[in-house]
Amino acid sequence: MDIRSKAALGASLLILAACATSSPRPQSGTAAADPRLQAQASAFESFMRNARAIAPGFANPAAVREGLMVGAAYEPRQMESGMIAYAALAALQEPRFVAGVRKAAQGRDGRGLAARIAARPDLAAGLPGAEAGAARASAALVRQGEALAASGKRVKQASYDVQRQAWSRASVPDARARLTRVKQVSGAGYRPAREDPARLQAALAEGGRRGGRGGPVIDRGLAVAALTVLGEPARASGLMREPRTGMCVRLAKLNLYQCLASAGPHYEDIYCLAQHAMLEPAGCASEAVRPMRTAAR
């Protein structure tokens, strides 16, 4: 490990420590989250927050490059697990769900409950209060998806409007190097910032409109939240993947690479940014709360 990598690792550990010590105490009836879960959720929340802040008023090629670096700044696996962690933290904000898990653990079938949930995460949806927890988790993810989609639509419109400016119609002079840099930023993944724990708490507190209570991401989020309440967060490590959502975010990133590889003028880079680094990841977050379609018998 080189000096730069060691420094980055040290900074990450400091952020995680701050997340564990400076986060507000849970409200009565809720449960405290594992710092690792908070860090995973921050990878998702920070990308969504930074990406939706991309302004559509591009004035020069430098502004386009800056936007691309922001839009490329998620690693697909971190994004996938981050959605699940974010859903879990939202469910932990629901007192009825937390109380329901604790009640189930004390009941006749409480022995081995954590092991059963770890093996069958869908069982968490049947716990007392799970419907309320799922609704809160769904609302939190939908809020994030809708906010990024709204910003993505503005940036996409800018890709057309900006063509009135001569610079936007010029070809990108260093297209290959630009694509290489985008891939490097994507591969680097989440870089914790000092303000992320507080921003995460604020985002979760905002909630969102209620609606929907299904989808495999929500099931896994509920299971992870239940294991946290039961004091066994380590069992959740095997639940931080969801194939449909993982495929969605990976395709969005591959589409971004392909779009940039074939783009010519700067305004096409803006289109690639809007469509594949904003609208498609936003769609993945919104789709994550929908139940999987099953074939008709």
C-alpha positions as CSV (number, residue, x, y, z in Angstrom):
1,M,0.0,0.0,0.0
2,D,1.5,3.4,-1.0
3,I,1.6,6.5,1.0
4,R,-1.4,8.0,-0.8
5,S,-3.5,4.9,-0.2
6,K,-2.6,4.8,3.5
7,A,-3.6,8.4,3.9
8,A,-6.9,7.8,2.2
9,L,-7.5,4.8,4.4
10,G,-6.7,6.8,7.5
11,A,-9.1,9.6,6.5
12,S,-11.8,7.0,5.9
13,L,-11.3,5.5,9.4
14,L,-11.5,9.0,10.9
15,I,-14.8,9.7,9.2
16,L,-16.2,6.3,10.3
17,A,-15.2,7.1,13.9
18,A,-16.9,10.5,13.6
19,C,-20.0,8.8,12.3
20,A,-20.0,6.5,15.3
21,T,-19.5,9.2,17.9
22,S,-21.1,12.3,16.6
23,S,-24.4,11.0,15.2
24,P,-27.5,12.1,17.1
25,R,-28.8,9.6,19.6
26,P,-31.7,7.6,18.3
27,Q,-35.2,8.7,19.3
28,S,-37.1,6.7,21.9
29,G,-38.3,3.5,20.3
30,T,-35.7,3.5,17.5
31,A,-32.4,1.7,17.3
32,A,-28.8,2.8,16.8
33,A,-27.2,1.7,13.6
34,D,-23.8,0.1,13.2
35,P,-21.2,2.6,11.9
36,R,-20.4,0.3,9.0
37,L,-24.0,0.5,7.9
38,Q,-23.9,4.2,8.1
39,A,-20.8,4.4,6.0
40,Q,-22.4,2.2,3.3
41,A,-25.5,4.4,3.3
42,S,-23.4,7.5,3.0
43,A,-21.8,6.2,-0.2
44,F,-25.3,6.2,-1.7
45,E,-26.6,9.4,-0.1
46,S,-23.5,11.5,-0.8
47,F,-23.5,10.5,-4.5
48,M,-27.2,11.3,-4.9
49,R,-26.8,14.6,-3.1
50,N,-23.7,15.7,-5.1
51,A,-25.1,14.5,-8.4
52,R,-28.4,16.4,-8.0
53,A,-26.4,19.5,-7.3
54,I,-24.9,19.5,-10.8
55,A,-26.1,22.9,-12.2
56,P,-27.4,23.0,-15.8
57,G,-25.8,26.4,-16.6
58,F,-22.7,25.1,-18.3
59,A,-20.6,28.0,-19.5
60,N,-17.5,26.3,-20.8
61,P,-15.8,22.9,-21.3
62,A,-14.3,23.0,-17.8
63,A,-17.8,23.1,-16.3
64,V,-18.8,20.0,-18.4
65,R,-15.7,18.1,-17.2
66,E,-16.5,19.0,-13.6
67,G,-20.0,17.8,-13.9
68,L,-18.8,14.5,-15.5
69,M,-16.5,13.9,-12.6
70,V,-19.3,14.3,-10.1
71,G,-21.7,12.1,-12.1
72,A,-19.1,9.4,-12.4
73,A,-18.3,9.3,-8.7
74,Y,-20.0,6.1,-7.8
75,E,-18.8,2.5,-7.8
76,P,-21.7,0.2,-8.7
77,R,-21.2,-2.3,-5.9
78,Q,-21.0,0.5,-3.4
79,M,-24.1,2.0,-4.9
80,E,-26.0,-1.3,-4.7
81,S,-25.1,-2.0,-1.0
82,G,-25.6,1.7,-0.2
83,M,-29.3,1.6,-1.3
84,I,-29.9,-1.4,0.9
85,A,-28.1,0.3,3.9
86,Y,-30.1,3.5,3.3
87,A,-33.4,1.5,3.3
88,A,-32.3,-0.2,6.5
89,L,-31.5,3.1,8.2
90,A,-34.8,4.5,7.2
91,A,-36.6,1.5,8.6
92,L,-34.7,1.9,11.9
93,Q,-36.4,5.3,12.1
94,E,-39.7,3.7,12.5
95,P,-40.6,3.0,16.1
96,R,-43.3,0.5,15.3
97,F,-40.9,-1.7,13.4
98,V,-38.2,-1.5,16.0
99,A,-40.7,-2.4,18.7
100,G,-42.1,-5.2,16.6
101,V,-38.7,-6.8,16.1
102,R,-38.0,-6.7,19.8
103,K,-41.4,-8.2,20.6
104,A,-40.8,-11.0,18.1
105,A,-37.4,-11.7,19.6
106,Q,-39.0,-12.1,23.1
107,G,-41.8,-14.4,21.8
108,R,-42.0,-18.1,21.6
109,D,-40.3,-18.2,18.2
110,G,-37.7,-15.7,19.1
111,R,-34.8,-18.2,19.5
112,G,-32.9,-18.3,16.3
113,L,-34.8,-15.4,14.8
114,A,-31.6,-13.6,13.6
115,A,-30.3,-16.8,11.9
116,R,-33.6,-17.3,10.1
117,I,-33.7,-13.7,8.9
118,A,-30.1,-13.9,7.7
119,A,-31.0,-17.0,5.7
120,R,-34.3,-15.7,4.4
121,P,-34.4,-11.9,4.4
122,D,-37.9,-11.9,3.1
123,L,-39.1,-13.1,6.5
124,A,-38.4,-9.7,7.9
125,A,-41.4,-8.4,6.0
126,G,-43.7,-10.6,8.2
127,L,-42.4,-9.1,11.5
128,P,-44.8,-6.8,13.5
129,G,-44.5,-3.2,12.3
130,A,-42.7,-4.3,9.1
131,E,-45.3,-2.6,6.9
132,A,-44.6,0.7,8.5
133,G,-40.9,0.2,8.3
134,A,-41.1,-0.8,4.6
135,A,-43.2,2.3,3.9
136,R,-40.6,4.5,5.5
137,A,-37.8,2.8,3.7
138,S,-39.6,3.0,0.3
139,A,-40.4,6.7,0.8
140,A,-36.7,7.5,1.6
141,L,-35.5,5.8,-1.6
142,V,-38.2,7.3,-3.8
143,R,-37.4,10.8,-2.5
144,Q,-33.7,10.3,-3.4
145,G,-34.6,9.0,-6.9
146,E,-37.1,11.7,-7.7
147,A,-34.8,14.5,-6.6
148,L,-32.0,13.3,-8.8
149,A,-34.4,12.6,-11.7
150,A,-35.6,16.2,-11.5
151,S,-32.0,17.5,-11.7
152,G,-31.2,15.1,-14.5
153,K,-34.1,16.4,-16.6
154,R,-32.8,20.0,-16.2
155,V,-29.3,18.9,-17.3
156,K,-30.6,17.0,-20.2
157,Q,-32.5,20.0,-21.4
158,A,-29.3,22.0,-21.0
159,S,-27.6,19.7,-23.5
160,Y,-30.0,21.1,-26.1
161,D,-30.1,24.7,-25.0
162,V,-26.4,25.0,-24.8
163,Q,-26.0,24.3,-28.5
164,R,-26.6,28.0,-29.1
165,Q,-23.1,28.6,-27.6
166,A,-20.3,28.0,-30.1
167,W,-18.0,26.3,-27.6
168,S,-20.5,23.5,-27.0
169,R,-20.4,22.5,-30.6
170,A,-16.7,22.0,-30.7
171,S,-15.3,18.5,-30.4
172,V,-13.8,17.4,-27.1
173,P,-10.1,17.7,-27.8
174,D,-9.0,15.0,-25.2
175,A,-11.9,12.6,-25.5
176,R,-9.9,9.4,-24.8
177,A,-8.2,11.0,-21.7
178,R,-11.5,12.3,-20.5
179,L,-13.0,8.8,-20.7
180,T,-10.0,7.3,-18.9
181,R,-10.4,9.9,-16.1
182,V,-14.1,9.1,-15.7
183,K,-13.3,5.4,-15.3
184,Q,-10.7,6.2,-12.7
185,V,-13.1,8.3,-10.7
186,S,-15.7,5.6,-10.9
187,G,-13.2,2.9,-9.8
188,A,-12.0,5.0,-6.8
189,G,-15.5,4.8,-5.3
190,Y,-16.8,6.6,-2.3
191,R,-14.5,9.1,-0.6
192,P,-15.9,10.0,2.9
193,A,-16.2,13.7,3.7
194,R,-16.4,15.2,7.1
195,E,-20.0,16.4,6.7
196,D,-21.4,13.2,5.4
197,P,-22.6,11.7,8.7
198,A,-24.7,14.8,9.4
199,R,-25.9,15.0,5.9
200,L,-27.0,11.4,6.1
201,Q,-29.0,12.0,9.3
202,A,-30.6,15.1,7.8
203,A,-31.6,13.2,4.6
204,L,-33.2,10.3,6.6
205,A,-35.0,12.8,8.8
206,E,-36.6,14.3,5.7
207,G,-38.4,11.1,4.9
208,G,-40.5,11.3,1.8
209,R,-44.0,10.6,0.6
210,R,-45.4,7.3,1.7
211,G,-46.2,4.7,-0.9
212,G,-45.1,1.3,-1.9
213,R,-43.7,-1.3,0.5
214,G,-42.2,-4.0,-1.6
215,G,-39.2,-4.8,-3.7
216,P,-36.1,-6.9,-2.9
217,V,-34.1,-3.9,-1.8
218,I,-36.8,-3.1,0.7
219,D,-36.9,-6.7,1.9
220,R,-33.1,-6.7,2.4
221,G,-33.2,-3.3,4.1
222,L,-35.8,-4.6,6.5
223,A,-33.8,-7.7,7.2
224,V,-30.6,-5.7,7.8
225,A,-32.5,-3.3,10.1
226,A,-34.0,-6.3,12.0
227,L,-30.6,-7.8,12.5
228,T,-29.3,-4.5,13.8
229,V,-32.2,-4.3,16.4
230,L,-31.4,-7.9,17.4
231,G,-27.8,-6.9,18.0
232,E,-26.3,-9.0,15.2
233,P,-25.3,-6.6,12.5
234,A,-22.5,-8.9,11.4
235,R,-25.0,-11.3,10.0
236,A,-26.2,-8.6,7.6
237,S,-23.0,-8.7,5.5
238,G,-24.4,-11.4,3.2
239,L,-27.5,-9.3,2.5
240,M,-25.9,-6.3,0.9
241,R,-26.3,-7.5,-2.7
242,E,-29.5,-7.4,-4.8
243,P,-29.1,-8.7,-8.4
244,R,-31.8,-6.6,-10.1
245,T,-30.5,-3.3,-8.5
246,G,-26.9,-4.3,-9.0
247,M,-27.5,-4.9,-12.7
248,C,-29.3,-1.6,-13.0
249,V,-26.5,0.5,-11.6
250,R,-23.8,-1.4,-13.5
251,L,-25.7,-0.9,-16.8
252,A,-26.0,2.8,-16.1
253,K,-22.3,3.1,-15.7
254,L,-21.5,1.0,-18.8
255,N,-24.0,3.2,-20.7
256,L,-22.1,6.2,-19.6
257,Y,-18.8,4.8,-20.8
258,Q,-20.2,3.9,-24.1
259,C,-21.9,7.2,-24.6
260,L,-18.7,9.1,-23.8
261,A,-16.7,6.8,-26.1
262,S,-18.9,7.8,-29.1
263,A,-19.6,11.4,-28.1
264,G,-18.1,14.2,-30.2
265,P,-18.9,17.8,-29.2
266,H,-19.2,19.1,-25.6
267,Y,-23.0,19.2,-25.7
268,E,-23.0,15.4,-26.3
269,D,-21.0,15.0,-23.1
270,I,-23.7,16.9,-21.3
271,Y,-26.3,14.6,-22.7
272,C,-24.3,11.5,-21.6
273,L,-24.0,13.0,-18.1
274,A,-27.7,13.7,-17.8
275,Q,-29.0,10.5,-19.2
276,H,-26.5,7.9,-17.9
277,A,-25.0,9.5,-14.8
278,M,-28.2,11.1,-13.4
279,L,-31.5,9.9,-14.9
280,E,-30.5,6.2,-15.0
281,P,-29.1,6.0,-11.4
282,A,-32.2,7.9,-10.3
283,G,-34.4,5.3,-12.0
284,C,-32.5,2.5,-10.3
285,A,-33.3,4.0,-6.9
286,S,-37.0,4.4,-7.8
287,E,-37.2,0.9,-9.3
288,A,-35.6,-0.6,-6.2
289,V,-38.8,-0.2,-4.2
290,R,-41.0,-2.0,-6.8
291,P,-41.8,-5.7,-6.3
292,M,-40.2,-8.0,-8.9
293,R,-42.5,-9.1,-11.7
294,T,-43.4,-12.8,-11.6
295,A,-44.4,-14.8,-14.7
296,A,-48.0,-15.7,-15.0
297,R,-48.9,-19.3,-14.3
